């Protein structure tokens, strides 16, 4: 079918082997370094394959910029314009026709094509380009394609192409597909190192390196920086400090198509350019004229935190594979120089590859797509790296909370309404909810603003950005508003559209399904949304965002600009930001650590609107607290949205049964120390505790834990119906304890564990039960004449005697009184006679009369 000869590039040498592999089998892996020509030549070479028939080749690219560039280059090689034999289709842009045989799309489109129609009619081959980038969409697209190939389309050809990849591992996933390797066409690249000094901002070091490179080397410069912010700061530092023949050109994902295209075009004759790029320029594109690459060694990657439900951008060191890809950009068209802003020995410490996105990403979209595909468990699909269980669990919980899946993981009607929209699940839920009130366009416009960064400016206030976005005249803004209109039309259609696939891009619509429309709440009927939002200023963006991020409703706390989110995270705004003074926000985007993240996109909202929209999530709780000063129970009613307290009020002190229950709640929270047992109560509890430890059941366990567990059994019936601990009589506590003792044992307590010991002196001495063994603390003279050791429990348990001096100071402890008389008494007697001469200290205490006095009566 090709009518013009294709250029000879390194990959040309393996095209026959590749054609043979795909002619004999249905899968192959092609490993070819940057510059080999695989992206443009392989699809064109396969146009003549007999198995292609009337079908199309779909080429997947990881980024829109790469997709447009690849389609344009292939069309140029055919002497055509994009949209003829070679076309491309993506979000907000479509260049296809009935003649199109090679369709270049971004990776996420394939999943929607398969979900639209799993048989992929009219598609003969799918090529996964730059698969080493391991995006979530690329991994999922391959898993779905393998499932389709094995179950429905054994004739479907799958080709995985990569520059830096473990080809054998991918080949195993493709059931042992052949691995074909191509040599690259790379000119020599001189790699140099220029370490950035500690404490120097990356933009300062980069600007300095760029000025030096322009002075010492010829050609244009490609500088890799982690993100848009660093690109803008570097451009500021270079402005006015470069030669008049040098242009500064940014290149990042949020630029419109014209600006991106300008960045990759060669500089006009006699001029040089400095391209300040993110990792978007690592693969798939060639920037003509570049022979100097300066690499910051940094990249910004999304990191999903399952614990907080937040995805944050994190600046990290690049992998060795990425560093090599970046350096290779300098040798695509001529010999070049790569300058790395780190020490040479640090290269070995870099990770070998960038972690696959599936291991770091929010998986709610993947799980929703799986449910639409009839797969409840993604692990049943063939992934190169299985999705992590914690992230899947978080995704499952989110989709359940949004009523998108049922308990079995099946797609619900609401989930179907969300799935037909090419949006992240939270935003899809927001648009679907708004469609039920006739406000789909407002919600879709907000969703597009959030997914197409840079529209409406970069301020945090989404209400202001919406106003600016509606008046922007750039082609990107116009295309974005048209996309919003299409999304609103889909969301408002009477039945779910199970597509949003490439057919939608080609037709401007979707394919109806027989499923009934979702039953969505009427926000307008609740007074939730003005009609329409864009006719006046207000807090309508916040009203919409509530249904995307109910867990990110934020309440101001203390210092201006500080907020706490419903999910428990902390967040902040610059105190000078107009939003910093709002009492309530809904936060759409944050950056940084979960407990001190910076709010980058949010909208104000009123508390009344929060209560109306999230009434099913607000928990009203009656909390009982204890006022120690008044020894009384206080009852407070709180309304909470997650970690946020919406309101709280004190309730009147309860009486009767409610008071008794409140007393029990306070005890469960604060413990039994709130009770005043009294001396008798404490003694009874100690005696029962000793009996339980020594004899076990049915003697009751009266430990704190046991009594707290059985409050209803022993205490409730003896409470006075007042919410004050001072009103509880200590005798009621003793009665409650006795209620735990079986009736037939109650009479035995006095025998087995008496409260007192009747001493020979006539004293009634209390027995202590607060230790392992019962203790009798008694003055030694009161035991004169006693020739057997005191015991309880029918004489089976000897008391531990703490023998005291006349001043009640300890003399000796014994559990053998006769032995004491025979043994150490003589030594004790000598000591006591010297200390207490007025007292009688007989040589033989067994023959002396017990006394509680200083001298016996009659002496």
Buried (B, 14 or more C-beta within 10 A) or exposed (E): EEEEEBEEBBBBEBBEBBBEBBEEBBBBBBBBBBBBBBBBBBBBBBBEBEBBEEBBBBBBBBBBBBBBBBBBBBBEBBEBEBBBBBBBBBBBBBBBEEEBBBBBBBBBBBBBBBBBBBEBEBBBBBBBBBBBBBBBBBBBBBBBBBBBBEEEBEEBBBBBBBBBBBBEEBBEBBEEBBBBEBEBBBBEBBBEBBBBEEEEEBBBBBBBBBBEBBEEBEBBBBBBBBBBEBBBBBBEBBEEEBEEEBBBBBBBBBBBBEBBBBBBEBBEEEBBBBBBBBBBBBBBBBBEBBBBBBBBBBBBBEEBBBEBBBBBBBEBBBBBBBBBBBBBBBBBBEEBBBBBBBEEEEBEEBEEBBBBBBBBBBBBBBBBBBBBBEBBEBEEBBBBEBBBEEBBEBBBEBBBEBBBBBEEBEBBBBBBBBBBBBBBBBBBBBBBBBBBBBBBBBBBBBBBBBBBBBBBEBBBBBBBBBBBBEEBEBEBBEBBBEBBBBBBBBBBBEBBBBBBBBBBBBEEBBBBBEBEBBEBBEBBEEEBBBEEBBEEEBBBBBBBBBBBBBBBBBBBEEEEBBBBBBBBBBBBBEEEBEBBEBEBBBBBBBBBBBEEBBBBBBBBBBBEBBBBBBEEBBEEEEEBBBEEEEBBBBBEEBBBBBBBEBEEEEBEBBEEEBBBBBBBBBBEEEBBEBBBBBEEBBBBBBBBBBBBEBEEEEBBBBBEEBBBEBBEEBBBEBBEEBBBBEBBBBEBBBBBBBBBBEEEBEEBBEEBBBBEBEBBBEBEBBBBBEEEEBBBBBBBBBBBBBEEBBBBBEEEBBBBBBBBBBEEEEBBEBBEBEEBBEEEBEEBBEEBEEEBEEBBBBEEBEEBBBBBEEEBEEE
